[in-house]
Amino acid sequence: MIRAILRAQLLSMRSFRLASSRRGAVVSAITSLVWYGFWTFLAVVAEELTASREFRRQIENWLPMGLLGVSAWWQLAPIASASMGASLDLRKLLVYPVPRGSLFAIEVLLRMTNSAEMLLLLAGAAIGLVRNPAFGGWVGLARVALTMPAFVAFNLLLSAGVRSLLERQLSRRRVREVMVLLLVMVSALPRLLMSTGVPAHRFDRLSPVVRNALWPWMAAGRWLTGSQVAGSAAVLAGWVALALAFGRWQFGRSLRYDIEAAQATVAVAKEAAWTARLYRLPSLVLPDPLGALVEKDLRSLSRTPRFRLVFIMGFSFGLLVWLPMALRGSGGSSTIAQNFLAIVSMYALMLLGQVTYWNSLGFDRSAAQLYFAAPVPIAWALAAKNIAAAIFIFLEIAVVAAVSSFLPVGLAPGKIVEAFLVTAVAALYMLGLGNMSSVYYPRAMNPQRVSAGGAAARFQGLLVLLYPVALLPVILAYVARYAFASQLAFDVVLGLAAVLGAAVYGMAMESAVSAAGRRREMIVAELARGEGPVAGE
Amino acid sequence: MMEPAIAVHDLRKVYGEKAAVDGLDLVVPRGCFFGFLGPNGAGKSTTIRMLTGLIPPTSGTIELLGMRLPEQEMEIKRRIGLVPDESLLFDRLTGAEFLEFVGRVYGLERPVARERGQSLLGLFELREDRKLIAEYSKGMRKRLAMAASLIHHPDLFLMDEPFEGVDAVGARLMKDILLDQVRRGATIFLTSHVLEVVERLCDRVAIIDKGRIVREGSMDELRGGTESLEDVFVRVVGAGREFQELDWLK
């Protein structure tokens, strides 16, 4: 049964690969190599640290905290990135007589799709501990071989339960934005409190709580280092059993959950009259069909849960991430503090890319064929999407600036103008590259799934490389200001970056239009594609 | 003499080594209600996609309303009404917003597009106030797609399974509207698996199988006076009876 489901998924992925270009596979391989190379490096560092005999005391002290970090990343990173990995599409599988236990087993295995990095780290630490004579060396192999799988099982089971719980809660239209906002705030709150003047020693009071022997990370840490083996093993086994019960309970609830019923109550466009007038504003200056296309995208995006979530994260999570760094140490005179708004704006620009420009046709899905069937040049359709994206990007910066004005970061009017200009210049490069990625790597996106990602999976990794390249001209402007200690140098370089950006945008648009003409069949097919029994990214 | 609505010559579409459409020759006169039939995978949808410019042919020529595709692509598109098999609808708009959007994309002024949109919503009984298209049933989506195909008053309709999922009342309404369009001189090129509908509506029919036209003519010519269209269709495409060999199924 499990094999049949996994095979169906494999076949779905196979047809996907066949339709894709070889270049896409190469890009995917390179970016995977870079990403997992980085984590492998960290795993080697972990191995070296845990293998040192002279670090015995430090390892005993800090290994549980490291395991706590692993658990936190495992459970929270998917929430913070709103990208919760692959999952069974239960609506496709429920009609078949598959035992629920089998479905749950697959769901747990799928949790590994967004935990490979943590598995690498744990493997590194496990090898180091086995090599460390202070913990018995190879004699401790059996102990490590039992503890690590138990700790991994705990995290996988907990993660399966958390995902089921979140997917259900986030499917409720009115709940999901508020819930995600709360989650990101809670996750960033400790650092923010420390940076805003809450003394660090107050957090020391938490230490006994976190280091209580009854926590799974403490039990796993102690078991791994060979102290209080029996008691720690019993505690960890208890946590695994609890996680199993929680995971199965939540998964069972998801099986019975009627997502349509949860969403049906408010599935209407409830705008006020003034909102409707806002949507029409671009049409005052843009001729049809361009105006109609922009208006359509503004309406569609603002009603798309995935987009709203990312937009909210841009000015909430973005501020919470960067504010502690801006407030740290040098009394607001650090580079981050001085360029706080520009940095948060650039972060928001990058975040919005997932739902606006990297895969701009994604939310349209099969309806994107209208751009090819209607009497509209595809260049206009792409330009309209860019204009809509730019409107939301500048709206985001305006919100960021408004919220920042209440924060102790010393926001001068000049800095607000600078943030807008810098983001506008960077957006030229991003939108240009985004147009190309949208036609070369199109991917259907479900607007209801808040956890589904933006660009095609094989393009996601490439973004890690593209961002620095796209941002380089803007970064050079800041380097010029620093090197020459001159605002004029900044202005000149930024001006040149804008001219170059306009040229890059023009060339990229030309290339994207040409590619869209050649690849229209593939684009429409990709965007109309359904998923296999495993959904999500 | 007026050019035909559709004139296709030696049209081919090849995927790898398989020809989805293999040397198609077809002429559809103006003002004709033309049924394009074939079994699953015969090449019907591929043909319609080539006619709409969604996919380029491997070879062959296409003329619509006397204009060459792709040379006069924009002018052709302005005069075509399209109901494809895949949804053309933007889920995050309401029906009214979508119709206004399509009207403006096809060159109508906003007030005209809005007014026509409202009329069409009323006609197709889609006045679901502020309801997003995402919440529409399959039948409602088909009705809205047909309403969108009408809004710019096209001369040629290309329709892929337009009645699929539509209830009897909705289908009757759609048929009446289409017949009315033919009466005013528009041409309709339609695929459907519901042969009774084709039999009742169409003046001429072509049957495609394995990418080639295997039968074409007026309804009377095809039926020969005695057979039903279904009999002709089954005989022409050679439907098998292999299931009788499956003992476990008996």
Interface residues (C-beta under 8 A of the other chain):
Chain A: A264 A267 V268 A269 K270 S283 D288 P289 G291 A292 L293 E295 K296 R299 S300 L301 R303 T304 F363 D364 R365 S366 A367 Q369 L370 F372 A373 A374 P375 V376 P377 P447 Q448 R520 E521 V524 A528
Chain B: R49 T52 G53 L54 I55 P56 M74 E75 K77 R78 I80 L82 P84 E86 S87 L88 L89 F90 D91 R92 L93 T94 E97 E100 F101 V102 R104 V105 Y106 G107 E109 R110 D129 R130 K131 L132 A134 E135
